[in-house]
């Protein structure tokens, strides 16, 4: 494989050139460089050969009778949604009840703070993961695709 | 699927399902048109299976991933924007499903391209003119397939999306959720890495 470009040219542009993904100006820059750089010319030739061989490898899917894309039943979909709603609802209710009970308990304040901070740890971790997910969703063009 | 069903007219339309483009079929499938859904499934099976096979390297895992991806594709029609191309949307679903399978199952060894050809999962290259050229092409494709398995998952998936699936940089960026500028640099690094793996294969042969 040719070594890195001796002139220090940005080689990644060669891939863009090969894939016709460069702007007109970048394409012109690469062309001019290729005229003077045998190393990059050799690399481009190799990359072209590999890409053509890769693209010419055809794959054949199994016969149609081996496929089964029947949708999941509406009943199971509704049951799953109802199940999650019940779980989340009850977890919320239990949390509110626990906090209320803790506030009313006769224990010392430091005991209450200790118990509360113990429970707050996992909640904060959950919230941080949730915040990350939400931030990702906002910048993801295909966010509505099922994962 | 029975081929005769493909010639039947789409419900409520005189045009057969095969006469619609992907977006038109999605709109009809969304409204419950069975013919449109079958035609879409027929169109998407090949690309979904090929991508899953290229990412996972095992025909059984690939069929599981592709079938599950099509189910998810149909479930996501309500959220699909028909003004956007279907292929990147499908590729994203297949890629995520392949990642799930790789994470949850113990990785199976990748099947060689020769075995895939023997078992009918791939076809012999037909582009080259003579038998010698064809043999040389097949040998290079076999080596590339093997070298691809030696590259990192990140390099493998970007090579597959560009060189096997022929997606544009814009589409790859959307599938991988990375900036377009990163696609070119990662792809070039992946090609370098593939070339190194090929050289390593030559030295070990």
Interface residues (C-beta under 8 A of the other chain):
Chain A: X1 X11 X12 X13 X14 X15 X16 X19 X21 X46 X47 X49 X50 X51 X53 X54 X55 X56 X57 X58 X59 X60 X61 X62 X64 X66 X67 X68 X69 X70 X71 X72 X136 X139 X140 X141 X142 X144 X145 X146 X147
Chain B: X1 X41 X42 X45 X46 X48 X49 X50 X53 X54 X59 X63 X66 X67 X70 X71 X72 X74 X75 X76 X79 X80 X88 X89 X92 X93 X96 X113 X116 X120 X121 X122 X123 X125 X127 X137 X140 X141 X144 X145 X159 X162 X163 X164 X166 X168 X169 X174 X175 X177 X184 X185 X187 X188 X189 X191 X192 X194 X195 X196 X198 X199
